[in-house]
């Protein structure tokens, strides 16, 4: 369930509310009972984890191969920055 941010039109009070996507938006401020509007949030960013992204962590091997041939397919011929070349 997402967290929505609201701002009161009367008193400028901002608050967050954890609610279902199908729930009706809040219409009253909890501080002054004035009308509120739902703000558009920035959302969550992409998180890259691990020593690599596709070639080392998520790529599904299609066949058994040596580390050198794996480097050729994902990192190129130089292999200087490839974590599999060690």
Protein Blocks (a to p, Z undefined) as FASTA:
>chain_A
ZZdddddfklopacdddddfkbccdfbdfklopacdddddebjadddedjblmlmmmmcc
fbdcdfklmmmmmnojnommgmklZZ
